[in-house]
Every structure is written in structure tokens, then in C-alpha cells.
Amino acid sequence: MQIKMTLVSLALLIALELGNWTIDASKAKVEFSVKGVFGTVHGNFTGLKATIQFDVRNPKAGSISASIDAKTVSTGIGLRNHHLRTEEQFLNTDKYPTISFHSRTIEKTGSGYRASGELTIKDVTRQIQIPFTFAPNGNSGVFKGQFVIKREDFHIGKPGGSIGEEVTIDLEVPAAQN
């Protein structure tokens, strides 16, 4: 019985040291904005799925793997959402249903942390860096980050035109430690 309790205790200690986090997808925010000729378009995605291993004392041992269903894209305008979901020049969510990110490294920075890894949109994978902060609150906390992508790098939209070249993505992900 003592061996069994020791193994359970060891497993719990390892889980805490690795910093396994379960996200609250219902409260997570994945928002984007892109400037254009006719103003700034704002939108969001829902249903974030992520596996996060993170420890503020040892961020280099951590990892982030996240994905989102591209069909959840919403700008608040039905016709625009339809175009984003169905047209090849935009997301074509039937052909490319998932947007994903997989970190390669996580490191401490002067103002927080940086996850470097691969973002895949429309089967195009690019190396990106996501600066983020983590605000702990007991056994829970909130990860917040912002990064910019060039839409043409992922074959989104046509070159030039009325859509801005850069898309800003804002993340706010509440999580609880396992």
C-alpha cells in the first residue's frame, strides 16, 4: 500500500513540476484584426483546444500545442463570414479545417515569455514567435499574447487590394493546473 501511495505522490509531484495546464475553452479569446481601405475588420474564433506544459521557473521545459476549428471564424457579418469560410482565397474551411500552432521552444523575456514554433494555416506552415505573459492565481492563471502575421504568407486574400497585409492576433487563455 505504501508503494502505491508513493507512486501516486510521485506522479502528482511530476505533474506539478511540469506545469500541465487545462484551458477553459469556453472563456478563451482568440481574436484578430486587419486594417483595410474601408477600416479595421475585427473577428474571432471559438473552440480553442490546447495542451500546455508550462512552469514559470523553467519555461524552457514547456511546450504548447494548440488548434482551432477554422469554421468558427466570425466577424459579425454573415456574408463576410461566408466568404471567409468558403472561398479558396480566404480560409476555405472545408478544405483546410484546422489552424494549429506547435511550439519548439519557450523562453523567458524581459516582459514575459516567448513561444517560438510553427503556425499552420491552409496547409502552409511558417515559423513564428508569440510573446506572452502569464498571470498566476493559485492553481489557475491566464496566458495572454499578441502576434502579427502577414496574410499573404499563408495565401489569405489576394496581393494588394483593399485588405491590409498584416493580421494581428490577440490571445487570452484562462487555464487551471492539473
C-alpha positions as CSV (number, residue, x, y, z in Angstrom):
1,M,0.0,0.0,0.0
2,Q,2.8,2.4,0.8
3,I,4.5,1.8,-2.6
4,K,1.2,2.6,-4.3
5,M,0.8,5.8,-2.3
6,T,4.4,6.7,-3.1
7,L,3.9,6.2,-6.8
8,V,0.7,8.4,-6.7
9,S,2.6,11.1,-4.8
10,L,5.4,11.0,-7.3
11,A,3.0,11.2,-10.2
12,L,1.4,14.3,-8.7
13,L,4.7,15.9,-8.0
14,I,5.8,15.3,-11.6
15,A,2.6,16.8,-12.9
16,L,3.0,19.9,-10.8
17,E,6.6,20.4,-11.8
18,L,5.8,20.0,-15.5
19,G,3.0,22.5,-15.1
20,N,0.3,20.7,-17.0
21,W,-2.5,23.2,-17.7
22,T,-6.1,22.6,-18.9
23,I,-7.5,25.5,-20.7
24,D,-11.1,26.8,-20.2
25,A,-12.1,26.9,-23.9
26,S,-15.5,28.5,-23.1
27,K,-13.7,31.6,-21.8
28,A,-10.7,31.6,-24.1
29,K,-10.4,34.5,-26.6
30,V,-8.8,34.2,-30.0
31,E,-9.4,37.5,-31.7
32,F,-8.0,39.1,-34.9
33,S,-8.0,42.4,-36.6
34,V,-6.8,43.5,-40.0
35,K,-6.8,47.1,-41.3
36,G,-8.1,47.7,-44.8
37,V,-9.2,50.5,-47.1
38,F,-12.6,50.6,-45.5
39,G,-11.5,50.5,-41.9
40,T,-10.4,47.7,-39.5
41,V,-12.1,44.4,-39.6
42,H,-12.4,42.6,-36.2
43,G,-13.2,38.9,-35.7
44,N,-12.7,35.9,-33.6
45,F,-12.5,32.1,-33.4
46,T,-14.0,29.8,-30.8
47,G,-13.4,26.3,-29.5
48,L,-9.7,26.5,-28.8
49,K,-8.1,23.2,-28.0
50,A,-4.6,23.2,-26.4
51,T,-2.1,21.2,-24.5
52,I,0.1,23.4,-22.3
53,Q,3.0,22.4,-20.2
54,F,4.4,25.5,-18.5
55,D,6.4,26.3,-15.4
56,V,7.4,29.9,-14.7
57,R,10.6,28.6,-13.0
58,N,11.6,26.5,-16.0
59,P,9.9,27.8,-19.2
60,K,12.4,26.0,-21.5
61,A,11.0,22.6,-20.4
62,G,7.5,23.7,-21.5
63,S,5.5,23.2,-24.7
64,I,2.3,24.5,-26.3
65,S,0.2,22.7,-28.9
66,A,-3.0,24.4,-29.9
67,S,-5.6,24.1,-32.6
68,I,-8.8,25.8,-33.6
69,D,-11.7,24.9,-36.0
70,A,-11.4,27.4,-38.8
71,K,-15.1,27.2,-39.4
72,T,-15.7,29.1,-36.2
73,V,-14.4,32.3,-37.7
74,S,-16.8,35.2,-37.1
75,T,-16.7,38.9,-37.9
76,G,-20.2,39.7,-37.0
77,I,-21.2,40.0,-40.7
78,G,-22.8,36.9,-42.2
79,L,-21.8,37.5,-45.8
80,R,-18.2,38.2,-44.8
81,N,-18.1,35.0,-42.7
82,H,-19.5,33.0,-45.6
83,H,-16.7,34.3,-47.9
84,L,-14.0,33.7,-45.3
85,R,-15.2,30.1,-44.8
86,T,-15.9,29.1,-48.4
87,E,-13.6,30.9,-50.8
88,E,-10.2,29.5,-51.6
89,Q,-8.6,32.9,-51.5
90,F,-9.6,33.1,-47.8
91,L,-9.8,30.2,-45.4
92,N,-11.8,27.6,-47.4
93,T,-12.6,25.8,-44.2
94,D,-13.9,22.6,-45.9
95,K,-10.5,22.0,-47.5
96,Y,-8.4,23.4,-44.6
97,P,-10.5,22.8,-41.4
98,T,-7.8,23.4,-38.8
99,I,-5.4,26.2,-37.8
100,S,-2.7,25.0,-35.5
101,F,0.4,26.1,-33.5
102,H,3.1,23.8,-32.1
103,S,5.9,25.4,-30.0
104,R,9.5,24.4,-30.5
105,T,10.9,26.5,-27.6
106,I,9.6,28.7,-24.8
107,E,11.9,31.2,-23.2
108,K,11.8,34.0,-20.6
109,T,12.0,37.5,-21.9
110,G,12.3,40.9,-20.2
111,S,8.5,41.4,-20.1
112,G,7.2,37.8,-20.0
113,Y,7.8,34.8,-22.3
114,R,8.2,33.9,-25.9
115,A,6.9,30.7,-27.6
116,S,8.7,30.0,-30.9
117,G,7.2,27.5,-33.2
118,E,5.2,26.6,-36.2
119,L,1.8,28.1,-37.2
120,T,-0.1,26.2,-39.9
121,I,-2.9,27.9,-41.8
122,K,-4.3,26.4,-45.1
123,D,-1.5,23.7,-45.1
124,V,1.1,26.4,-45.1
125,T,3.5,26.3,-42.1
126,R,5.6,29.2,-41.0
127,Q,7.9,29.8,-38.1
128,I,6.5,32.5,-35.7
129,Q,7.1,33.9,-32.3
130,I,4.3,34.6,-29.8
131,P,5.3,36.9,-27.0
132,F,3.0,36.2,-24.0
133,T,2.5,36.8,-20.3
134,F,1.2,34.5,-17.6
135,A,-0.7,35.8,-14.6
136,P,-0.9,33.0,-12.0
137,N,-3.7,32.9,-9.4
138,G,-3.3,29.9,-7.2
139,N,-3.8,26.7,-9.3
140,S,-5.1,28.7,-12.2
141,G,-3.9,31.6,-14.3
142,V,-4.3,33.4,-17.6
143,F,-2.0,33.3,-20.6
144,K,-2.1,36.5,-22.8
145,G,-0.3,37.1,-26.1
146,Q,-0.3,39.0,-29.2
147,F,1.4,38.5,-32.5
148,V,1.2,39.6,-36.2
149,I,1.2,37.5,-39.3
150,K,1.4,38.6,-43.0
151,R,-1.7,37.2,-44.5
152,E,0.0,36.6,-47.9
153,D,2.5,34.3,-46.2
154,F,-0.5,31.9,-45.6
155,H,-2.2,32.6,-49.0
156,I,-5.0,34.5,-47.5
157,G,-6.6,37.1,-49.8
158,K,-5.1,38.5,-53.0
159,P,-1.9,40.5,-53.1
160,G,-2.7,44.2,-52.7
161,G,-6.3,45.1,-52.8
162,S,-8.5,46.5,-50.0
163,I,-7.3,44.2,-47.2
164,G,-4.3,45.1,-45.1
165,E,-1.1,43.0,-45.3
166,E,-0.9,42.3,-41.6
167,V,-3.3,40.4,-39.3
168,T,-2.9,41.0,-35.5
169,I,-4.0,38.0,-33.4
170,D,-4.8,38.6,-29.7
171,L,-5.0,35.6,-27.3
172,E,-6.4,35.4,-23.7
173,V,-6.5,31.8,-22.4
174,P,-7.6,31.0,-18.9
175,A,-6.2,27.7,-17.6
176,A,-6.1,25.6,-14.5
177,Q,-3.2,23.4,-13.4
178,N,-3.9,19.6,-13.4
